[in-house]
Amino acid sequence: MLQNNSALKSLIDKLWQNFWEGGIANPLTAIEQISYLLFMKRLDFSRK
């Protein structure tokens, strides 16, 4: 899938680069952080 869509591959590569630069090298930790942020965003929207 990513071989056919260079724009998507580029965005994913940039995201992982940001994780590496921020000190998150473990993919599971990155997924955990994303899940936490999505949960907090959803929680914030439900209070409005």
PyRosetta script that sets phi, psi and omega in degrees:
from pyrosetta import init, pose_from_sequence

init()
pose = pose_from_sequence("MLQNNSALKSLIDKLWQNFWEGGIANPLTAIEQISYLLFMKRLDFSRK")
pose.set_psi(1, -45.5)
pose.set_omega(1, -178.3)
pose.set_phi(2, -71.8)
pose.set_psi(2, -21.3)
pose.set_omega(2, 177.9)
pose.set_phi(3, -67.2)
pose.set_psi(3, -30.2)
pose.set_omega(3, -177.7)
pose.set_phi(4, -90.0)
pose.set_psi(4, -11.9)
pose.set_omega(4, -175.8)
pose.set_phi(5, -128.8)
pose.set_psi(5, 89.6)
pose.set_omega(5, -175.9)
pose.set_phi(6, -69.3)
pose.set_psi(6, -29.0)
pose.set_omega(6, 179.0)
pose.set_phi(7, -66.5)
pose.set_psi(7, -43.5)
pose.set_omega(7, 178.9)
pose.set_phi(8, -66.0)
pose.set_psi(8, -42.6)
pose.set_omega(8, 178.5)
pose.set_phi(9, -61.2)
pose.set_psi(9, -40.0)
pose.set_omega(9, 179.0)
pose.set_phi(10, -63.5)
pose.set_psi(10, -42.7)
pose.set_omega(10, 178.8)
pose.set_phi(11, -64.7)
pose.set_psi(11, -41.5)
pose.set_omega(11, 178.9)
pose.set_phi(12, -65.8)
pose.set_psi(12, -41.9)
pose.set_omega(12, 177.5)
pose.set_phi(13, -61.4)
pose.set_psi(13, -39.9)
pose.set_omega(13, 177.9)
pose.set_phi(14, -65.4)
pose.set_psi(14, -40.2)
pose.set_omega(14, 178.8)
pose.set_phi(15, -62.1)
pose.set_psi(15, -47.6)
pose.set_omega(15, 179.3)
pose.set_phi(16, -64.6)
pose.set_psi(16, -35.8)
pose.set_omega(16, 177.0)
pose.set_phi(17, -61.8)
pose.set_psi(17, -40.8)
pose.set_omega(17, 177.2)
pose.set_phi(18, -63.5)
pose.set_psi(18, -40.2)
pose.set_omega(18, 176.5)
pose.set_phi(19, -62.3)
pose.set_psi(19, -46.0)
pose.set_omega(19, -179.5)
pose.set_phi(20, -61.2)
pose.set_psi(20, -44.5)
pose.set_omega(20, -179.8)
pose.set_phi(21, -65.9)
pose.set_psi(21, -28.9)
pose.set_omega(21, 178.6)
pose.set_phi(22, -83.7)
pose.set_psi(22, -1.9)
pose.set_omega(22, 177.0)
pose.set_phi(23, 94.8)
pose.set_psi(23, 9.8)
pose.set_omega(23, 178.4)
pose.set_phi(24, -103.6)
pose.set_psi(24, 105.3)
pose.set_omega(24, -177.7)
pose.set_phi(25, -103.4)
pose.set_psi(25, -17.9)
pose.set_omega(25, -178.1)
pose.set_phi(26, -90.0)
pose.set_psi(26, 121.6)
pose.set_omega(26, 179.7)
pose.set_phi(27, -58.1)
pose.set_psi(27, -33.3)
pose.set_omega(27, 178.9)
pose.set_phi(28, -66.1)
pose.set_psi(28, -36.8)
pose.set_omega(28, 176.8)
pose.set_phi(29, -65.8)
pose.set_psi(29, -40.5)
pose.set_omega(29, 178.6)
pose.set_phi(30, -62.8)
pose.set_psi(30, -44.2)
pose.set_omega(30, 178.9)
pose.set_phi(31, -64.1)
pose.set_psi(31, -39.2)
pose.set_omega(31, 177.6)
pose.set_phi(32, -61.7)
pose.set_psi(32, -43.3)
pose.set_omega(32, -179.8)
pose.set_phi(33, -65.5)
pose.set_psi(33, -42.0)
pose.set_omega(33, 178.0)
pose.set_phi(34, -62.7)
pose.set_psi(34, -43.8)
pose.set_omega(34, 179.2)
pose.set_phi(35, -61.0)
pose.set_psi(35, -43.1)
pose.set_omega(35, 179.1)
pose.set_phi(36, -61.6)
pose.set_psi(36, -45.4)
pose.set_omega(36, -179.4)
pose.set_phi(37, -65.1)
pose.set_psi(37, -39.6)
pose.set_omega(37, 177.4)
pose.set_phi(38, -65.0)
pose.set_psi(38, -39.9)
pose.set_omega(38, 177.6)
pose.set_phi(39, -62.3)
pose.set_psi(39, -46.1)
pose.set_omega(39, -179.1)
pose.set_phi(40, -64.2)
pose.set_psi(40, -38.8)
pose.set_omega(40, 178.2)
pose.set_phi(41, -65.1)
pose.set_psi(41, -42.8)
pose.set_omega(41, 178.6)
pose.set_phi(42, -64.2)
pose.set_psi(42, -40.9)
pose.set_omega(42, 178.4)
pose.set_phi(43, -62.6)
pose.set_psi(43, -41.2)
pose.set_omega(43, 179.8)
pose.set_phi(44, -64.2)
pose.set_psi(44, -41.8)
pose.set_omega(44, -179.6)
pose.set_phi(45, -69.6)
pose.set_psi(45, -29.4)
pose.set_omega(45, -178.1)
pose.set_phi(46, -74.5)
pose.set_psi(46, -16.3)
pose.set_omega(46, 179.7)
pose.set_phi(47, -86.5)
pose.set_psi(47, -10.6)
pose.set_omega(47, -177.7)
pose.set_phi(48, -85.2)
pose.dump_pdb("model.pdb")
